Amino acid sequence: MNQESGVEESSRAENRRPGRNVLRQILKFCLFFGLGIFIIWLFQRHLSPEEKAEIGHSLRDARWGMVFWIAFFGLLSNVFRTLRWNLLIEPLGYKPRFTNTFCSVLVAYFANLAVPRLGEVLRCTFLYRYEKVPVQKSLGTVLSERVIDMATFVLVFALSFLIEYKALRAYVQRLFDRQAQSSHTGLWTGLAVAVLAALAIWALIAFYKKKKAASATSGFMTKLINVIKGFGEGFASLGHLKRPWLFVVYSVGLWGCYWLMMHFAFRSLQALSGSSPMLALVALAMGTVGIILTPGGIGVYPVIISETLSMFGIAKTIGYTAGWISWGTQTALIVLAGLAALCILPLINKTYTPRPARTPAK
């Protein structure tokens, strides 16, 4: 009787948990989406009618054929990410099909538009569904990926800063001077609201975790230990790569595609068609910050590109237009590719049986 009661209680807990997780993800999405909309409003508010007309004119005269190349290199970057992820999974004893891993990556980017980092869990879930790679192990490989990506981003940012040190230093100084002359009440109020909302969400999550921990059983602790162990195995796969040089090649190719996407976004506008390739590198470094700040960089990305190009004497309206072309193309690609991947995955796996796991590398 007690055993049946325990099973029923566990079942009820499992049923309650998804609802709480969904609410938490919705709160996160609203926070970051609201921040992006606020930044768009703030930027548009300070544009004169002439500047708004100039943005419209630039969009009408843009070379829209360049959008194809932005989308092409966007897809190619996902190919490199897929190949690199498979290299990390291989030492764990699994060899998933490229198509399953590739579609899982596309779904992940699509999910990240709604809730930051949700896609990382989702792509591991899809890989388990179709390739039987344990989620905790694949999550460890994703963490390894993120560490490498962050290190690469720091290198790109440092390189762009060294190349354009004088322009960046002068721009930062202008920002401080402008801040000293204006209170920017609306901006600081909005940021304060965002911070308070983030703290409230953090408090709710902390309370939930504390309550959950208080009712934890020994069975839960055993599962937790197994999850941590599997996660550690996945993260350690970075040190067991069979072809580390290929991992470097894929990483360079991945960030090279990001740079080419920005380069062709600039070439889509007549005013930027003759710009230096180094300018695209600087914009890539700064634009990546915007993608980190809000889901998919909504609102922030075009503004950061605009501000970045203004450091080099380029009109903010031109930079803003280039930012929207780059961001709009990437976002459309993520949505279309993500939806296509969701439809393709069940079809290509109707009769597919994943390969059995081998003994992982030590």
SULSULUR-V175045 format. One line per field, one symbol per residue. ss: DSSP state (h for helix, s for strand, l for the rest). A space follows every 10 residues. Layout:
ss=???
This chain:
ss=lhhhhhhhhh hhhhhhhhhh hhhhhhhhhh hhhhhhhhhh hhhhhlllhh hhhhhhhhhh lllllhhhhh hhhhhhhhhh hhhhhhhhhh lllllllhhh hhhhhhhhhh hhhhlllhhh hhhhhhhhhh hlllhhhhhh hhhhhhhhhh hhhhhhhhhh hhhlhhhhhh hhhhhhhhhh hlllhhhhhh hhhhhhhhhh hhhhhhhhhh hhhhlllhhh hhhhhhhhhh hhhhhhhhhh lllhhhhhhh hhhhhhhhhh hhhhhhhllh hhllllhhhh hhhhhhhhhh hhhlhhhllh hhhhhhhhhh lllllhhhhh hhhhhhhhhh hhhhhhhhhh hhhhhhhhll llllllllll ll
